[in-house]
């Protein structure tokens, strides 16, 4: 197990244990048992761009569980297709897990681990297949179900990976 995976499991266990409720009588009370689906929100992103021999399509559905107004955790899937007619095409697919913290209603802090499988079909037999891992810390301004902000990839390397920069803007939407 990698250190990143252990870190994520540790954070998830701490979060779940911090908000667990204990019924001292040992009996389940139907009135006090929260409805799981009332705390779940779905969202994600979709994108398409094209021009001058370049095409990019991306889709990333996700879901979060709101423990309360301040803490949520969730996961997502993603797929990205990129093609440059003169040099390469690429398929990237994977999953991510995230923790969202809202210290006040308008501010959202996030921690996210992402694992992508990258398949690049390059010109002149320059093809590569590899895994890319990202560990992001982010902050954003939140308006109801939309958050606009930026995140920073702590595992970014200038000569290796799929991102051009460690710093990335984001728009996050959950319904």
Secondary structure, DSSP 4 states (H G I P E B T S, - for coil): --HHHHHHHHHHHHHHHHT----TTSS--TTTSPPGGGGEEEEEEEEEEEETTEEEEEEEEEEEEESSSSEEEEEEEEEEEEEETTTEEEEEEEEEEEEEEEEETTEEEEEEEEEEEEEEEEGGG--EEEEEEEEEEEEEEEETTEEEEEEEETT-BTTBSS-S-SEEEEEEEB-
